[in-house]
Amino acid sequence: MDDHKLHSVKWYRDLHEIFRYNPSQQPQIRLFNVTGVMVEGGECESDWCLVRVMPAPEATRAAYSCEISTEGPKFMIARETKHMTVVAMPDKDPVIYGAPKLLKPGDQIVLNCTSDYSLPPSDINWYINDELQKPELWHGSELSAVQPGGLRSSWRTLRISVPSDASGSLRVRCEAVLTVEPPVVRDTSAVMTLFSRTQLSKYMFNRGVYYFLSLAHIYE
């Protein structure tokens, strides 16, 4: 701070001091390990000071502050704070399990969407034909056990009752969202064809004919 003599530089994680540099004392640098972070070291010169930290896997967000103070007679203090979020991105899109290729009116199905491992774990949203589904349709939100590095996978199921007048196709989309700034979104979709009972009977009949002809060809 201008030409005032430096008294100390202190680093804080949230409200806890983790690093102190005082050029008039020995040792000049002191480290303080607190819950949620391991302080690995630091360096200071006349115009800069840094600290190396390794946050614990479960400590995904914290405020880090640098405080500089000068000697008397003015004893000036300057402080600045930044928030840091530790994020491990998922490598893969989420996966949908249990989606049949064919549906008929009245069917009831249970789908499962499982996200890739990440930190923090993903929040999962379900969409049917691009319409976000209400939470009461979701069932079984779960988290995996913590893996090395604090990574976790999450999954959520969706129960669907196919309306009696449904036709065409049904597209479901699973969205895995990391609630960081900015949000990280990965998604995947599945399309299921809706058959009326008449169409389904015709489809099964055609498959049966094909199977019969295939057997006949084998035994010729």
Summary of the structure (lengths in Angstrom):
residues: 220
radius of gyration: 29.5
end to end distance: 96.2
largest distance: 107.3
contacts: 588
relative contact order: 0.14
helix: 13%
strand: 51%
